[in-house]
Amino acid sequence: MTGWSTPRLVALLLLAGSSALLWGGTSPAHSTASDATVPHQVGMWTGSPLEVSERVTQILETDDVGLMEYRLGEEPPVWLAQVAGFGNRAAFHPPELCYVGSHFDVLERGSIAVIVNGERRRVMRLVVTQNDKPFEAWYWFTANGRVTPNYYQQQAWLLLDAIRRRPTSGTLVRISTPKDEATSAHRRLLAFLTAWEVSQHVVAGDGS
């Protein structure tokens, strides 16, 4: 576990853009109230919550923040970050800006198409590095059930909903994993995203 201290740092930097504010190198601990909406089991992946500090929630202007580290056998971990905001567009930020502000190098950025459970999805893909350690991250935004990899599209949807006096609710979801020659980060993220989508449909159907 100690070999992955830097990737855990990356998972938190994506949310707030300051390593000093976000991560003190502690072990997985109880997170925020968002734990209730971020499943601990995603398919065969088992998650452990990562601590979210009070300072982080102040920066993001929402306490609905969830960070999880998921493990599947001997596979490198997948980290999931979810930020939610009800009636608060300020809770969302383009993740690459946080990386740059925290002295990470963004090597690649672009929207890609993936097939998830038989359906075509677009996600934003980043490859970042720090201290010669590369990571691949995929992220997307939601706005009242609509999904987009584009931050500005999400903001436009939320603003339009506010103008129409509709409830405004959105999320930023990011998944990331170590990227190296020995393992396929793309394959791992796609497998996790496939399981994640199934878990979300199951959660959404509970009680209906």
Biotite code that builds the C-alpha atoms (Angstrom):
import biotite.structure as struc

atoms = struc.array([
    struc.Atom([0.000, 0.000, 0.000], chain_id="A", res_id=1, res_name="MET", atom_name="CA", element="C"),
    struc.Atom([2.794, 2.416, 0.716], chain_id="A", res_id=2, res_name="THR", atom_name="CA", element="C"),
    struc.Atom([3.891, 2.288, -2.919], chain_id="A", res_id=3, res_name="GLY", atom_name="CA", element="C"),
    struc.Atom([0.676, 4.018, -3.918], chain_id="A", res_id=4, res_name="TRP", atom_name="CA", element="C"),
    struc.Atom([0.896, 7.108, -1.675], chain_id="A", res_id=5, res_name="SER", atom_name="CA", element="C"),
    struc.Atom([1.406, 9.363, -4.695], chain_id="A", res_id=6, res_name="THR", atom_name="CA", element="C"),
    struc.Atom([-1.654, 8.035, -6.577], chain_id="A", res_id=7, res_name="PRO", atom_name="CA", element="C"),
    struc.Atom([-3.782, 8.634, -3.492], chain_id="A", res_id=8, res_name="ARG", atom_name="CA", element="C"),
    struc.Atom([-2.500, 12.173, -3.519], chain_id="A", res_id=9, res_name="LEU", atom_name="CA", element="C"),
    struc.Atom([-3.590, 12.446, -7.143], chain_id="A", res_id=10, res_name="VAL", atom_name="CA", element="C"),
    struc.Atom([-7.094, 11.303, -6.288], chain_id="A", res_id=11, res_name="ALA", atom_name="CA", element="C"),
    struc.Atom([-7.478, 14.176, -3.844], chain_id="A", res_id=12, res_name="LEU", atom_name="CA", element="C"),
    struc.Atom([-5.735, 16.780, -5.947], chain_id="A", res_id=13, res_name="LEU", atom_name="CA", element="C"),
    struc.Atom([-8.333, 16.313, -8.624], chain_id="A", res_id=14, res_name="LEU", atom_name="CA", element="C"),
    struc.Atom([-10.959, 17.649, -6.266], chain_id="A", res_id=15, res_name="LEU", atom_name="CA", element="C"),
    struc.Atom([-9.399, 20.727, -4.765], chain_id="A", res_id=16, res_name="ALA", atom_name="CA", element="C"),
    struc.Atom([-6.089, 21.534, -6.373], chain_id="A", res_id=17, res_name="GLY", atom_name="CA", element="C"),
    struc.Atom([-3.923, 21.684, -3.285], chain_id="A", res_id=18, res_name="SER", atom_name="CA", element="C"),
    struc.Atom([-1.973, 18.719, -1.967], chain_id="A", res_id=19, res_name="SER", atom_name="CA", element="C"),
    struc.Atom([-1.246, 20.453, 1.321], chain_id="A", res_id=20, res_name="ALA", atom_name="CA", element="C"),
    struc.Atom([-4.942, 20.982, 1.933], chain_id="A", res_id=21, res_name="LEU", atom_name="CA", element="C"),
    struc.Atom([-6.179, 17.622, 0.774], chain_id="A", res_id=22, res_name="LEU", atom_name="CA", element="C"),
    struc.Atom([-3.985, 14.777, 1.901], chain_id="A", res_id=23, res_name="TRP", atom_name="CA", element="C"),
    struc.Atom([-1.971, 14.120, 5.004], chain_id="A", res_id=24, res_name="GLY", atom_name="CA", element="C"),
    struc.Atom([-0.902, 10.593, 4.108], chain_id="A", res_id=25, res_name="GLY", atom_name="CA", element="C"),
    struc.Atom([-3.298, 8.814, 6.461], chain_id="A", res_id=26, res_name="THR", atom_name="CA", element="C"),
    struc.Atom([-4.939, 5.467, 5.845], chain_id="A", res_id=27, res_name="SER", atom_name="CA", element="C"),
    struc.Atom([-8.454, 5.109, 4.380], chain_id="A", res_id=28, res_name="PRO", atom_name="CA", element="C"),
    struc.Atom([-10.941, 6.393, 6.925], chain_id="A", res_id=29, res_name="ALA", atom_name="CA", element="C"),
    struc.Atom([-14.522, 7.423, 7.265], chain_id="A", res_id=30, res_name="HIS", atom_name="CA", element="C"),
    struc.Atom([-15.456, 9.916, 4.603], chain_id="A", res_id=31, res_name="SER", atom_name="CA", element="C"),
    struc.Atom([-18.343, 12.374, 4.344], chain_id="A", res_id=32, res_name="THR", atom_name="CA", element="C"),
    struc.Atom([-22.066, 11.841, 4.091], chain_id="A", res_id=33, res_name="ALA", atom_name="CA", element="C"),
    struc.Atom([-21.490, 11.034, 0.421], chain_id="A", res_id=34, res_name="SER", atom_name="CA", element="C"),
    struc.Atom([-20.460, 7.517, 1.497], chain_id="A", res_id=35, res_name="ASP", atom_name="CA", element="C"),
    struc.Atom([-24.176, 6.718, 1.504], chain_id="A", res_id=36, res_name="ALA", atom_name="CA", element="C"),
    struc.Atom([-24.360, 7.281, -2.265], chain_id="A", res_id=37, res_name="THR", atom_name="CA", element="C"),
    struc.Atom([-20.962, 5.899, -3.292], chain_id="A", res_id=38, res_name="VAL", atom_name="CA", element="C"),
    struc.Atom([-21.159, 2.101, -3.132], chain_id="A", res_id=39, res_name="PRO", atom_name="CA", element="C"),
    struc.Atom([-18.513, 0.144, -1.262], chain_id="A", res_id=40, res_name="HIS", atom_name="CA", element="C"),
    struc.Atom([-18.921, -2.737, -3.715], chain_id="A", res_id=41, res_name="GLN", atom_name="CA", element="C"),
    struc.Atom([-18.848, -2.147, -7.478], chain_id="A", res_id=42, res_name="VAL", atom_name="CA", element="C"),
    struc.Atom([-19.161, -5.489, -9.216], chain_id="A", res_id=43, res_name="GLY", atom_name="CA", element="C"),
    struc.Atom([-16.151, -7.462, -7.992], chain_id="A", res_id=44, res_name="MET", atom_name="CA", element="C"),
    struc.Atom([-14.326, -4.284, -6.931], chain_id="A", res_id=45, res_name="TRP", atom_name="CA", element="C"),
    struc.Atom([-14.189, -3.645, -3.180], chain_id="A", res_id=46, res_name="THR", atom_name="CA", element="C"),
    struc.Atom([-13.924, -0.036, -2.037], chain_id="A", res_id=47, res_name="GLY", atom_name="CA", element="C"),
    struc.Atom([-12.403, 1.648, 0.986], chain_id="A", res_id=48, res_name="SER", atom_name="CA", element="C"),
    struc.Atom([-13.417, 5.255, 1.744], chain_id="A", res_id=49, res_name="PRO", atom_name="CA", element="C"),
    struc.Atom([-10.724, 7.922, 1.795], chain_id="A", res_id=50, res_name="LEU", atom_name="CA", element="C"),
    struc.Atom([-10.958, 10.812, 4.216], chain_id="A", res_id=51, res_name="GLU", atom_name="CA", element="C"),
    struc.Atom([-12.347, 14.138, 3.026], chain_id="A", res_id=52, res_name="VAL", atom_name="CA", element="C"),
    struc.Atom([-11.228, 17.058, 5.154], chain_id="A", res_id=53, res_name="SER", atom_name="CA", element="C"),
    struc.Atom([-13.451, 19.917, 6.246], chain_id="A", res_id=54, res_name="GLU", atom_name="CA", element="C"),
    struc.Atom([-11.208, 22.295, 4.320], chain_id="A", res_id=55, res_name="ARG", atom_name="CA", element="C"),
    struc.Atom([-11.912, 20.395, 1.106], chain_id="A", res_id=56, res_name="VAL", atom_name="CA", element="C"),
    struc.Atom([-15.660, 20.716, 1.555], chain_id="A", res_id=57, res_name="THR", atom_name="CA", element="C"),
    struc.Atom([-15.232, 24.438, 2.197], chain_id="A", res_id=58, res_name="GLN", atom_name="CA", element="C"),
    struc.Atom([-13.283, 24.871, -1.028], chain_id="A", res_id=59, res_name="ILE", atom_name="CA", element="C"),
    struc.Atom([-15.824, 22.873, -3.030], chain_id="A", res_id=60, res_name="LEU", atom_name="CA", element="C"),
    struc.Atom([-18.761, 24.588, -1.306], chain_id="A", res_id=61, res_name="GLU", atom_name="CA", element="C"),
    struc.Atom([-20.492, 21.250, -0.746], chain_id="A", res_id=62, res_name="THR", atom_name="CA", element="C"),
    struc.Atom([-20.182, 18.502, 1.844], chain_id="A", res_id=63, res_name="ASP", atom_name="CA", element="C"),
    struc.Atom([-21.432, 15.878, -0.609], chain_id="A", res_id=64, res_name="ASP", atom_name="CA", element="C"),
    struc.Atom([-17.981, 14.610, -1.557], chain_id="A", res_id=65, res_name="VAL", atom_name="CA", element="C"),
    struc.Atom([-16.991, 10.960, -1.766], chain_id="A", res_id=66, res_name="GLY", atom_name="CA", element="C"),
    struc.Atom([-13.543, 9.451, -2.322], chain_id="A", res_id=67, res_name="LEU", atom_name="CA", element="C"),
    struc.Atom([-13.062, 5.719, -2.638], chain_id="A", res_id=68, res_name="MET", atom_name="CA", element="C"),
    struc.Atom([-10.182, 3.399, -3.418], chain_id="A", res_id=69, res_name="GLU", atom_name="CA", element="C"),
    struc.Atom([-11.308, 0.210, -5.176], chain_id="A", res_id=70, res_name="TYR", atom_name="CA", element="C"),
    struc.Atom([-9.343, -3.025, -5.329], chain_id="A", res_id=71, res_name="ARG", atom_name="CA", element="C"),
    struc.Atom([-9.753, -6.174, -7.415], chain_id="A", res_id=72, res_name="LEU", atom_name="CA", element="C"),
    struc.Atom([-7.283, -8.910, -6.587], chain_id="A", res_id=73, res_name="GLY", atom_name="CA", element="C"),
    struc.Atom([-3.736, -7.977, -7.549], chain_id="A", res_id=74, res_name="GLU", atom_name="CA", element="C"),
    struc.Atom([-4.850, -5.254, -9.962], chain_id="A", res_id=75, res_name="GLU", atom_name="CA", element="C"),
    struc.Atom([-3.567, -1.734, -9.312], chain_id="A", res_id=76, res_name="PRO", atom_name="CA", element="C"),
    struc.Atom([-6.255, 0.325, -7.573], chain_id="A", res_id=77, res_name="PRO", atom_name="CA", element="C"),
    struc.Atom([-8.904, 2.503, -9.155], chain_id="A", res_id=78, res_name="VAL", atom_name="CA", element="C"),
    struc.Atom([-9.753, 5.718, -7.312], chain_id="A", res_id=79, res_name="TRP", atom_name="CA", element="C"),
    struc.Atom([-13.190, 7.263, -7.609], chain_id="A", res_id=80, res_name="LEU", atom_name="CA", element="C"),
    struc.Atom([-14.025, 10.843, -6.706], chain_id="A", res_id=81, res_name="ALA", atom_name="CA", element="C"),
    struc.Atom([-17.604, 12.079, -6.736], chain_id="A", res_id=82, res_name="GLN", atom_name="CA", element="C"),
    struc.Atom([-18.648, 15.644, -6.046], chain_id="A", res_id=83, res_name="VAL", atom_name="CA", element="C"),
    struc.Atom([-22.344, 16.419, -5.927], chain_id="A", res_id=84, res_name="ALA", atom_name="CA", element="C"),
    struc.Atom([-24.142, 19.727, -5.709], chain_id="A", res_id=85, res_name="GLY", atom_name="CA", element="C"),
    struc.Atom([-27.826, 20.445, -5.314], chain_id="A", res_id=86, res_name="PHE", atom_name="CA", element="C"),
    struc.Atom([-28.603, 24.000, -6.404], chain_id="A", res_id=87, res_name="GLY", atom_name="CA", element="C"),
    struc.Atom([-24.894, 24.846, -6.405], chain_id="A", res_id=88, res_name="ASN", atom_name="CA", element="C"),
    struc.Atom([-23.059, 25.088, -9.730], chain_id="A", res_id=89, res_name="ARG", atom_name="CA", element="C"),
    struc.Atom([-19.927, 26.359, -7.943], chain_id="A", res_id=90, res_name="ALA", atom_name="CA", element="C"),
    struc.Atom([-19.253, 22.851, -6.584], chain_id="A", res_id=91, res_name="ALA", atom_name="CA", element="C"),
    struc.Atom([-17.874, 21.704, -9.939], chain_id="A", res_id=92, res_name="PHE", atom_name="CA", element="C"),
    struc.Atom([-14.459, 22.411, -11.463], chain_id="A", res_id=93, res_name="HIS", atom_name="CA", element="C"),
    struc.Atom([-12.632, 21.069, -14.542], chain_id="A", res_id=94, res_name="PRO", atom_name="CA", element="C"),
    struc.Atom([-10.223, 18.516, -13.017], chain_id="A", res_id=95, res_name="PRO", atom_name="CA", element="C"),
    struc.Atom([-7.297, 19.404, -15.286], chain_id="A", res_id=96, res_name="GLU", atom_name="CA", element="C"),
    struc.Atom([-7.177, 22.910, -13.801], chain_id="A", res_id=97, res_name="LEU", atom_name="CA", element="C"),
    struc.Atom([-6.693, 21.367, -10.367], chain_id="A", res_id=98, res_name="CYS", atom_name="CA", element="C"),
    struc.Atom([-3.856, 19.219, -11.649], chain_id="A", res_id=99, res_name="TYR", atom_name="CA", element="C"),
    struc.Atom([-2.055, 22.144, -13.275], chain_id="A", res_id=100, res_name="VAL", atom_name="CA", element="C"),
    struc.Atom([-2.518, 24.281, -10.174], chain_id="A", res_id=101, res_name="GLY", atom_name="CA", element="C"),
    struc.Atom([-0.919, 21.525, -8.101], chain_id="A", res_id=102, res_name="SER", atom_name="CA", element="C"),
    struc.Atom([2.197, 21.249, -10.274], chain_id="A", res_id=103, res_name="HIS", atom_name="CA", element="C"),
    struc.Atom([1.207, 18.169, -12.221], chain_id="A", res_id=104, res_name="PHE", atom_name="CA", element="C"),
    struc.Atom([1.970, 17.929, -15.914], chain_id="A", res_id=105, res_name="ASP", atom_name="CA", element="C"),
    struc.Atom([-1.032, 17.224, -18.133], chain_id="A", res_id=106, res_name="VAL", atom_name="CA", element="C"),
    struc.Atom([0.401, 15.155, -20.972], chain_id="A", res_id=107, res_name="LEU", atom_name="CA", element="C"),
    struc.Atom([-2.820, 14.289, -22.778], chain_id="A", res_id=108, res_name="GLU", atom_name="CA", element="C"),
    struc.Atom([-6.375, 15.598, -22.707], chain_id="A", res_id=109, res_name="ARG", atom_name="CA", element="C"),
    struc.Atom([-9.302, 14.785, -24.933], chain_id="A", res_id=110, res_name="GLY", atom_name="CA", element="C"),
    struc.Atom([-12.766, 13.321, -25.202], chain_id="A", res_id=111, res_name="SER", atom_name="CA", element="C"),
    struc.Atom([-12.892, 9.623, -26.077], chain_id="A", res_id=112, res_name="ILE", atom_name="CA", element="C"),
    struc.Atom([-15.735, 7.253, -26.940], chain_id="A", res_id=113, res_name="ALA", atom_name="CA", element="C"),
    struc.Atom([-16.073, 3.970, -25.072], chain_id="A", res_id=114, res_name="VAL", atom_name="CA", element="C"),
    struc.Atom([-18.639, 1.188, -25.200], chain_id="A", res_id=115, res_name="ILE", atom_name="CA", element="C"),
    struc.Atom([-20.191, 0.610, -21.781], chain_id="A", res_id=116, res_name="VAL", atom_name="CA", element="C"),
    struc.Atom([-22.716, -2.199, -21.386], chain_id="A", res_id=117, res_name="ASN", atom_name="CA", element="C"),
    struc.Atom([-23.429, -2.089, -25.105], chain_id="A", res_id=118, res_name="GLY", atom_name="CA", element="C"),
    struc.Atom([-23.938, 1.674, -25.259], chain_id="A", res_id=119, res_name="GLU", atom_name="CA", element="C"),
    struc.Atom([-21.609, 4.341, -26.601], chain_id="A", res_id=120, res_name="ARG", atom_name="CA", element="C"),
    struc.Atom([-20.412, 6.832, -23.987], chain_id="A", res_id=121, res_name="ARG", atom_name="CA", element="C"),
    struc.Atom([-18.071, 9.797, -24.165], chain_id="A", res_id=122, res_name="ARG", atom_name="CA", element="C"),
    struc.Atom([-15.742, 10.607, -21.291], chain_id="A", res_id=123, res_name="VAL", atom_name="CA", element="C"),
    struc.Atom([-12.930, 13.114, -20.909], chain_id="A", res_id=124, res_name="MET", atom_name="CA", element="C"),
    struc.Atom([-9.537, 11.415, -20.673], chain_id="A", res_id=125, res_name="ARG", atom_name="CA", element="C"),
    struc.Atom([-6.463, 12.829, -18.981], chain_id="A", res_id=126, res_name="LEU", atom_name="CA", element="C"),
    struc.Atom([-2.927, 11.523, -18.671], chain_id="A", res_id=127, res_name="VAL", atom_name="CA", element="C"),
    struc.Atom([-1.016, 13.331, -15.935], chain_id="A", res_id=128, res_name="VAL", atom_name="CA", element="C"),
    struc.Atom([2.351, 12.818, -14.331], chain_id="A", res_id=129, res_name="THR", atom_name="CA", element="C"),
    struc.Atom([4.298, 13.930, -11.299], chain_id="A", res_id=130, res_name="GLN", atom_name="CA", element="C"),
    struc.Atom([7.698, 12.676, -10.131], chain_id="A", res_id=131, res_name="ASN", atom_name="CA", element="C"),
    struc.Atom([7.858, 10.525, -13.273], chain_id="A", res_id=132, res_name="ASP", atom_name="CA", element="C"),
    struc.Atom([4.734, 8.604, -12.226], chain_id="A", res_id=133, res_name="LYS", atom_name="CA", element="C"),
    struc.Atom([1.943, 8.650, -14.834], chain_id="A", res_id=134, res_name="PRO", atom_name="CA", element="C"),
    struc.Atom([-1.772, 8.247, -14.170], chain_id="A", res_id=135, res_name="PHE", atom_name="CA", element="C"),
    struc.Atom([-4.786, 7.998, -16.431], chain_id="A", res_id=136, res_name="GLU", atom_name="CA", element="C"),
    struc.Atom([-8.081, 9.583, -15.427], chain_id="A", res_id=137, res_name="ALA", atom_name="CA", element="C"),
    struc.Atom([-11.531, 9.604, -16.984], chain_id="A", res_id=138, res_name="TRP", atom_name="CA", element="C"),
    struc.Atom([-14.234, 12.002, -15.876], chain_id="A", res_id=139, res_name="TYR", atom_name="CA", element="C"),
    struc.Atom([-17.706, 13.193, -16.730], chain_id="A", res_id=140, res_name="TRP", atom_name="CA", element="C"),
    struc.Atom([-20.393, 15.529, -15.418], chain_id="A", res_id=141, res_name="PHE", atom_name="CA", element="C"),
    struc.Atom([-24.098, 15.040, -14.854], chain_id="A", res_id=142, res_name="THR", atom_name="CA", element="C"),
    struc.Atom([-26.940, 17.543, -14.692], chain_id="A", res_id=143, res_name="ALA", atom_name="CA", element="C"),
    struc.Atom([-30.363, 16.284, -13.675], chain_id="A", res_id=144, res_name="ASN", atom_name="CA", element="C"),
    struc.Atom([-29.837, 12.925, -15.362], chain_id="A", res_id=145, res_name="GLY", atom_name="CA", element="C"),
    struc.Atom([-27.976, 14.221, -18.426], chain_id="A", res_id=146, res_name="ARG", atom_name="CA", element="C"),
    struc.Atom([-24.365, 13.137, -18.888], chain_id="A", res_id=147, res_name="VAL", atom_name="CA", element="C"),
    struc.Atom([-21.545, 14.989, -20.631], chain_id="A", res_id=148, res_name="THR", atom_name="CA", element="C"),
    struc.Atom([-17.724, 15.046, -20.570], chain_id="A", res_id=149, res_name="PRO", atom_name="CA", element="C"),
    struc.Atom([-17.880, 18.820, -21.064], chain_id="A", res_id=150, res_name="ASN", atom_name="CA", element="C"),
    struc.Atom([-17.834, 21.109, -18.009], chain_id="A", res_id=151, res_name="TYR", atom_name="CA", element="C"),
    struc.Atom([-19.339, 24.032, -19.912], chain_id="A", res_id=152, res_name="TYR", atom_name="CA", element="C"),
    struc.Atom([-22.202, 21.894, -21.225], chain_id="A", res_id=153, res_name="GLN", atom_name="CA", element="C"),
    struc.Atom([-23.035, 20.842, -17.677], chain_id="A", res_id=154, res_name="GLN", atom_name="CA", element="C"),
    struc.Atom([-22.945, 24.442, -16.475], chain_id="A", res_id=155, res_name="GLN", atom_name="CA", element="C"),
    struc.Atom([-25.223, 25.512, -19.331], chain_id="A", res_id=156, res_name="ALA", atom_name="CA", element="C"),
    struc.Atom([-27.724, 22.787, -18.492], chain_id="A", res_id=157, res_name="TRP", atom_name="CA", element="C"),
    struc.Atom([-27.753, 23.702, -14.808], chain_id="A", res_id=158, res_name="LEU", atom_name="CA", element="C"),
    struc.Atom([-28.116, 27.396, -15.576], chain_id="A", res_id=159, res_name="LEU", atom_name="CA", element="C"),
    struc.Atom([-30.998, 26.718, -17.947], chain_id="A", res_id=160, res_name="LEU", atom_name="CA", element="C"),
    struc.Atom([-32.708, 24.570, -15.331], chain_id="A", res_id=161, res_name="ASP", atom_name="CA", element="C"),
    struc.Atom([-32.296, 27.354, -12.779], chain_id="A", res_id=162, res_name="ALA", atom_name="CA", element="C"),
    struc.Atom([-33.798, 29.893, -15.172], chain_id="A", res_id=163, res_name="ILE", atom_name="CA", element="C"),
    struc.Atom([-36.743, 27.558, -15.699], chain_id="A", res_id=164, res_name="ARG", atom_name="CA", element="C"),
    struc.Atom([-37.055, 27.263, -11.893], chain_id="A", res_id=165, res_name="ARG", atom_name="CA", element="C"),
    struc.Atom([-36.363, 23.542, -11.973], chain_id="A", res_id=166, res_name="ARG", atom_name="CA", element="C"),
    struc.Atom([-34.332, 21.784, -9.285], chain_id="A", res_id=167, res_name="PRO", atom_name="CA", element="C"),
    struc.Atom([-30.639, 21.859, -10.185], chain_id="A", res_id=168, res_name="THR", atom_name="CA", element="C"),
    struc.Atom([-28.649, 18.791, -9.274], chain_id="A", res_id=169, res_name="SER", atom_name="CA", element="C"),
    struc.Atom([-25.367, 17.600, -10.739], chain_id="A", res_id=170, res_name="GLY", atom_name="CA", element="C"),
    struc.Atom([-22.235, 15.598, -10.134], chain_id="A", res_id=171, res_name="THR", atom_name="CA", element="C"),
    struc.Atom([-18.613, 15.396, -11.174], chain_id="A", res_id=172, res_name="LEU", atom_name="CA", element="C"),
    struc.Atom([-17.362, 11.814, -11.314], chain_id="A", res_id=173, res_name="VAL", atom_name="CA", element="C"),
    struc.Atom([-13.712, 10.946, -11.867], chain_id="A", res_id=174, res_name="ARG", atom_name="CA", element="C"),
    struc.Atom([-12.023, 7.553, -11.978], chain_id="A", res_id=175, res_name="ILE", atom_name="CA", element="C"),
    struc.Atom([-8.246, 7.216, -12.144], chain_id="A", res_id=176, res_name="SER", atom_name="CA", element="C"),
    struc.Atom([-5.553, 4.567, -11.985], chain_id="A", res_id=177, res_name="THR", atom_name="CA", element="C"),
    struc.Atom([-1.774, 4.170, -12.326], chain_id="A", res_id=178, res_name="PRO", atom_name="CA", element="C"),
    struc.Atom([-0.553, 4.027, -15.909], chain_id="A", res_id=179, res_name="LYS", atom_name="CA", element="C"),
    struc.Atom([2.545, 2.018, -16.766], chain_id="A", res_id=180, res_name="ASP", atom_name="CA", element="C"),
    struc.Atom([3.850, -0.353, -19.391], chain_id="A", res_id=181, res_name="GLU", atom_name="CA", element="C"),
    struc.Atom([3.075, -3.457, -17.370], chain_id="A", res_id=182, res_name="ALA", atom_name="CA", element="C"),
    struc.Atom([-0.658, -2.833, -16.960], chain_id="A", res_id=183, res_name="THR", atom_name="CA", element="C"),
    struc.Atom([-3.454, -1.523, -19.144], chain_id="A", res_id=184, res_name="SER", atom_name="CA", element="C"),
    struc.Atom([-4.946, 1.553, -17.515], chain_id="A", res_id=185, res_name="ALA", atom_name="CA", element="C"),
    struc.Atom([-7.529, 1.882, -20.305], chain_id="A", res_id=186, res_name="HIS", atom_name="CA", element="C"),
    struc.Atom([-8.718, -1.699, -19.871], chain_id="A", res_id=187, res_name="ARG", atom_name="CA", element="C"),
    struc.Atom([-8.922, -1.326, -16.095], chain_id="A", res_id=188, res_name="ARG", atom_name="CA", element="C"),
    struc.Atom([-10.874, 1.939, -16.210], chain_id="A", res_id=189, res_name="LEU", atom_name="CA", element="C"),
    struc.Atom([-13.273, 0.545, -18.815], chain_id="A", res_id=190, res_name="LEU", atom_name="CA", element="C"),
    struc.Atom([-13.903, -2.576, -16.720], chain_id="A", res_id=191, res_name="ALA", atom_name="CA", element="C"),
    struc.Atom([-14.539, -0.441, -13.651], chain_id="A", res_id=192, res_name="PHE", atom_name="CA", element="C"),
    struc.Atom([-16.796, 2.005, -15.512], chain_id="A", res_id=193, res_name="LEU", atom_name="CA", element="C"),
    struc.Atom([-18.842, -0.922, -16.852], chain_id="A", res_id=194, res_name="THR", atom_name="CA", element="C"),
    struc.Atom([-19.350, -2.245, -13.321], chain_id="A", res_id=195, res_name="ALA", atom_name="CA", element="C"),
    struc.Atom([-19.976, 1.292, -11.992], chain_id="A", res_id=196, res_name="TRP", atom_name="CA", element="C"),
    struc.Atom([-22.795, 1.933, -14.467], chain_id="A", res_id=197, res_name="GLU", atom_name="CA", element="C"),
    struc.Atom([-24.486, -1.310, -13.455], chain_id="A", res_id=198, res_name="VAL", atom_name="CA", element="C"),
    struc.Atom([-24.158, -0.433, -9.758], chain_id="A", res_id=199, res_name="SER", atom_name="CA", element="C"),
    struc.Atom([-25.679, 3.002, -10.342], chain_id="A", res_id=200, res_name="GLN", atom_name="CA", element="C"),
    struc.Atom([-28.691, 1.535, -12.091], chain_id="A", res_id=201, res_name="HIS", atom_name="CA", element="C"),
    struc.Atom([-29.148, -0.878, -9.188], chain_id="A", res_id=202, res_name="VAL", atom_name="CA", element="C"),
    struc.Atom([-28.902, 1.965, -6.650], chain_id="A", res_id=203, res_name="VAL", atom_name="CA", element="C"),
    struc.Atom([-31.306, 4.127, -8.678], chain_id="A", res_id=204, res_name="ALA", atom_name="CA", element="C"),
    struc.Atom([-33.823, 1.288, -8.740], chain_id="A", res_id=205, res_name="GLY", atom_name="CA", element="C"),
    struc.Atom([-33.812, 0.681, -4.988], chain_id="A", res_id=206, res_name="ASP", atom_name="CA", element="C"),
    struc.Atom([-37.179, 1.482, -3.508], chain_id="A", res_id=207, res_name="GLY", atom_name="CA", element="C"),
    struc.Atom([-38.837, 2.157, -6.859], chain_id="A", res_id=208, res_name="SER", atom_name="CA", element="C"),
])
